[in-house]
């Protein structure tokens, strides 16, 4: 059997125009916050709404050999499991796993006045709203690609599509779900994931590495109640000053270098060369044009070094704070406590659990003035480095990029985390990985004005179709 690429492309374009975009508009309107941001998610019911929405669409599709279920494990978020029998004349008995997630980040401030996280708006070919690009479109695109293979003379191996609901919380529920599916997954030799990004919207960008994550809330207490700063200032040490001192142990404030030994790795030479190639190709455009305010600058001048900072070096962000009243109502009070939410992005090959342990020890040992330090909401997720591409897959991806975009495939490292990749890499060490996605320039995942680039999502669907069919062909 031979896949008719042109016909498949036409079918995919019609699907995005006539159905998928409307379904994603409905999905964006569902505030399906990840469990970290909605502890009462079972009662709230928004994750269940998203599950029902995506499952009902999947069940409406005309895909041969497909079965759909929602796997539920006690106390965990649900997992949509779609099993699709091999189709056509595949030359392999192995399984292809396709991945997506339906949970979302919180609202975030700063949306344009005419936009909002749960108010989908299509403008200039972009669908604005939370979760369309990260990562609601993945389930729709993945199944549409399989449907196009079947309808246009192609073949595909057995496929299992997994759509989880805890990714934005670090995928804590996914390992148990995957363990429960172990017998059904069988031998996995290809993983397709659309939860990553791209440097431009005019070619295929393959993610070659992902950073890990070590995060925790750090609370410093000093007195049992607030005190007048005129009486207590200079007598009682400020918790903010204490926590500043502690932060200096884990980050060089003048350079941003993370000082934890466990968060340092040797960067492979081929990844340095990869970053340099991207810098040569795109220049400063490789940095996705951060919206700097007037007069502000970047962390360094060299684009290659900035790309390596983003992909292979640790970085610290303070992403939240408690104990600090809004300035408009802040009195002259020495506050009793300060809490910061710290997020350490960890190099791809570092041990995130070791980084978290060192972070905890560093922040709680020999604290100035004997102030109590409490570590809460700690989490760790390993990064991932892609194995070398098999010749057939490298050829398939580059060929698909040239056919769909008219340009060769590009390689780059990503600064975010997809915990599923590291976990699956351990469980299936012989598997090949295709990690890509629509999170390109200004798409602003997790932030305000997030958007899905609709044309690029459609083109990635075409790439998946070609890769699925090529995977089913005999290897030379």
N, C-alpha and C positions, 0 to 999 in steps of 0.2 A: 504494500500500500504506500502511496506517495501523497504527502500533504500538499494540497493546493494553497500555497502561501497567499497568493493574491485574493482568493476567495475568502480565506480565513481572515485576512486583514479587513475586507469589506464587512464580514459578519461582525467582527469586533467593533468596528466603527459604528455600525448600526446599533449594537447592544449598548454602547456608551451613550449614544444619542437618544435612543428610544426608551431605555430602561434604567441603566445603572446610575446615571446622574440623579434621576428622580429618587431612586432608593437611597442614595447617599445623602441627598437633601433631608430626607426623613430621618436618617440615622444621626446626622449632625444635630438635629433638634432634641435628641435624647441626652440628658445630662448624666451619662453613665460613668460617674466618677469611680476611679479605682479605689479599692478598699482603704488604702492609706489616707485618702481624702474624704471617705465616707464610711466611717466605722460601722454605721447601721445600714450598710448596703442591702442586706437581705430584707429589711423592713422598708427601706426607701423604694426598692423595686425597680430602679432605673437600669441596673445591669441586666435584670431579667427582661426588661422591655427591649434592650438591645439584642439579647440572645434571641428572643422571639422574632424580632424584626429580621435578623439575618437568617435565622433558621427557616422562616416561612419563605423567604426569597429562594434559598437553596432548594427547598422541597418543590418549588414551582418550576425548576429548570428541567429540561429534557436531556438528562445525562444518563447514558446507558450504564447499568451495573452499579448504581449509586444507592447507598444507604446513609441515613442521617440520624444521629442521636445526640442528646445532650447528656454528657457524663457528669454525674453529681457524686461527690465524695463528701462525707460529713464535715461541716465547718469550712469547706473550701468553696471558692467561686466556681461556677460551672464551666465546662469545656465543651464546645461544639466539635463533634467528631464526624467527619464525612469520609466514608470509605468508598472508593470507586475501583471496580474491577479493571484489570488490564484490558486494553481495547486494541483491536486490529491485530498486528503481527509483531508484538514486541519481542526483542531478542534477549530479554532479561526477565528473571523472576523476582528481582529486587523491588523494593518499595521506594517511591518518591514521597517525601513529606513536604507539604506546603504549609506555611505558617502565617498566621495573622493574629491580631488581638482587637478586642472591642471596647475595653475599658479606656478611660480618658483622664487626662490631667485636669486640675481645677481651672476655674474661670480665668484668673489672672487679670490684673488691671491694665488699662492702657489701650483698650479697643477703640477704634474710630467710632465717632458718635453714631454712625449709621450701621455699625456692625456689632456683633456680640457672639459669645461662645456658642450659644444655643439658638442663634438666629441665622440660619443659612442664607447666604447671599451669593449669587453667581455674577461675577463682574470680570470682564476682559479674559474669559476662559478660565477663571479661577473660582473654585467653590470655597468661600470663606466660612469659618466656623470650626469649633473644636472637634478634633478626632477624625475628620475626613481623610487627611493625609497621614495621620498617626493614630491608628493604622486601619481605620474602618474600611478603606477601599480594597485592602488586600484580599479579603474573602471573596469579594465580588470579582475582582480581576483574576484571581486564581481559578475560580470555577468557570469563568467565561473563557479562559484560555483552554481548559480541558474540553469544554463544550465545542470550541472551534476546531480542536484537533479531531474530535469524533465526527463532526459534521462535514469535514473537508478532506477526507481520505487519509488522515494521518493515523498514527499509532501512539499509544502511551503505555507505560508500565502501570502496575497497580499504584494508585495514589491514595494518600491519606491527608486530608486537610484538617488542621487543628486550629481552632480559633479560641484563644484563651481570654480570660477576664481579669488578670492580675498583673499584666506586664508593667504598667506604669507604677506599680508598687514593688517592682523588682522580681516579678514572676515567682513569688513564694509558693504558690499553689501548683505550679506546673510540674515540678519533679514527681509529686505523688500521682498526678494524672498520667504522666508518661510511664511511670512504673506500672500503673494499673493497665496500661495498654501494651505492655511489652510483648506479649504473645501475638497480639494483633498487628503490631507494627512490623514484626519480622525483620528481615535484613534490609536496612535502609542504606542506600548507596548514593542518594542525591537529596539535598535539602534546598528548597526554594523559599526565600524569605523576602518580603517586600516592605520591611519595617525600617529600612535604612534611608540613605539619601543620595544626592547627586550634586556634582559641582556646577553643572550647567544643564539646561533642558534640551540640548541638541545632540546628545549621544548617550550611549549606555555607560553608566559608571558602576563598576563592581567594587564592593567594599571588601578590603583585604584584611582589615583588623578593626576591632572595637575595644574601647577602653572598658575597664571594670569600674566598680563603685564601692566605696565604703562610706557610710553615712551614719550620723548619730546626732541626737540632741545633747547638748552639754549645758548643764545648769550649775551655777555657782550661787551659794547662799552665804549671807554674812550676818544678818539680824532677822529677828522674827517679825518686824514691822518697819514701815518706812519712818525715817527720822528727818527732822528739819536739817537741811544741809548747812545752815549757819551754825548749828550746834554740833552736828556729827561730822561735818566735812573736815578732814585732816585728823580726826580721831578714829573714826571707823573707816577702814579701807573700802573703796568703791568696788562693787562686784564687777563693774565694767572694766576697771583697771586690772583686776585680777584675771579676768578672762582674756584681756589683751595680752597679758604676760604669758598665759598658757598658749595662746595662738602663736606667739613667737617661737614656741618650742617645735611647732609642726610646720611653720611656713616662714621663709625669709620675706619679711614685709617689703623689702626694697626691690626684690627681684621676682617674687611669686614662686620661688622654688620650694617644693615640698621637701621637708627635711627628714621625713621618716625613711629609714633605711629599707624597709620592706617595700616601699613604693618606688624604688629605683631599679631600673633594668638596663641592660645593654641593648641599644637599639640595633637590630640587624641591619647590615650594610645594604641589603636589597630594599629595605623599607626606607632608608635614607635616600637611596637613589630614586625610589618611587616618588617620595615627596618632592625631590628636586625636579623630577620630570613634570609633575603637576605645576610647580612654581614656574618653570620655564614655559609651559604651555599657556597658563592663564595669568601669570603675574599676580598683581594684587586682587584680581577678581577671584582667585582661589580662596580668598578669605571671606567671601560672601558679603562683602561690603557692610560691615557692622554699622548701625545707625549712630555713629559717634556724634556727640554734641560739639558745638563750635569750640575749638581750642584743644579738644581731647585727642589723645593718640593711642596707638596700639602698644602691646607689651614689648615689642621689638621691631626692628626695621627690616630684617631679612625674612622674606616670605617662606623660604624653606624651613627656617628655624621656627617660625610661627606654626607652620603645618605640623612639624614634629612636636611642638608644645601641645597642640590640639589632639594628637593621635597617639604619641608614644611616651609622653611625660605626664607625671601626675600634676593635678591642679586642685586647688582648694577654693570652694565657693561657700560663702555664708548665705544660705538661701532663706532664712527665716529667723525671727527673734521674738521672744516673749519677755515680759517684765518691763518693757519700755512703753510708757504711755504716749499717745499721739502728742506732738509738740504743742498743739493748740490747747491742750488741757494739762500740760506737764507743769507741776508746781516745783518749788525749790526743795525737793525731797531727795535724800539719799535713799535709793531704792533697796529693798531687802534682797533682791535676787535678780540675776540676768540669765536668760537661756538663749543660746544660739543653736540653730540647726545647721550643721556642717555637712558638706558634701565633697568628698574627695574622689575625683576621677583618677582611676588607677590604670597604669600601663597594661597593655593587652596580656602580657605574660606574667604579670605579678600575681601573687596570691592575695586575693581581696580579704580573706579571713585573717591572714597574718597582718595586713595593713590595719584592719579594724582593731585587732588585739593591741598592736603597737600604739594606735591612736588612743585607745582607752587607757593604756598604761601611762603614756606620756602626759595625758591630761589629768590624771588622778594621783600622781606620785609627787610628794613634796610640794604640795600646793601652798602658795604664799599665804601667810597668816593663819594657816590651818583651816582655811575655808572649806566647807564640804563641797565636793563636786559630784554630781549625779549624771550618769550616762544613761540616756533612754532612747527608745525607738531605734536601736542599732540595727543596721542591715549591711550585708556584703554580697556582692555579685561579681563573679570573675569576668574578666574580659575574654577576648578570643582573637586568635590569629589564624587566618585561613590556611589550609594546607595548599601545597602547590597544585595548580590546576592540571587535571589530566589533559593530554593532548586533544582528545575528542571534545572535551567541554570547552577548552580555550578556543578551539576552532568553531564550535557551535555558537558560543557567545559573540565572538568577533564577527562571525558571519551574520548572525541575527542583527547585531548593531549596524553593520554596513547595509543590510537590506532594509531595516526599519528606519534608520536615521541617516543613512548615507555616509556614516563616519565610523572609524574603528572604535572598539571598546577602549575605555580608559580605566585605570586602577587607582584606588586611593584608600587611605585609612580614614576611619570615622572616629569622632571624639566621644560619641555617646555609648550607651550600653544596651545590649539585647541579651539578657541572661540566658535565654533559651539556646543561644548559639554555643556558648561554652558548655552547657549541660549536654547538648546533643553531640557536640564534638567528643566528649568523653565517652558517651554511650555507644557512639558509632564512629570509631576512629578511622575507618576506611571510607567514610562518606565524603562526597564532594559537596561543596556549598556554593550556592549562588545567592549572595546577599546584595540587594539593591533597593531602590525606593525612590520616592518622589520628593523627599525633603531637601529641596534645593534652595537657591538664593531667595531670600526674603520670605520663605514659606513659614518660618517662625514657629516651629513645633514647640509646644508647651507655653508659648508666649501669646501676646495679643495679636490679633489679625492673622492668625494661622490660616493657611489656605492649601487646597489641593489643586495642583496644576493639571487640569483635566486632560489636555492633549498628551501630556507626558505619561499620565496614568494609562491612557489608551495605548500608547506606543509600548510601554512596558508589558501590557497584556499580550501584545503581538510577539514580543521577545520570549515570553514564557511559552507561548504556543510552539514556537520553533524549537526551543530547548527541550520541551517535553517530547516532541516527535523525534528529535535527534537522539535523545537518551534511549529511545526504544529501538534504534537501529543497531545493526551489528557493528562492533568495534573493529577497526582495521589495525 
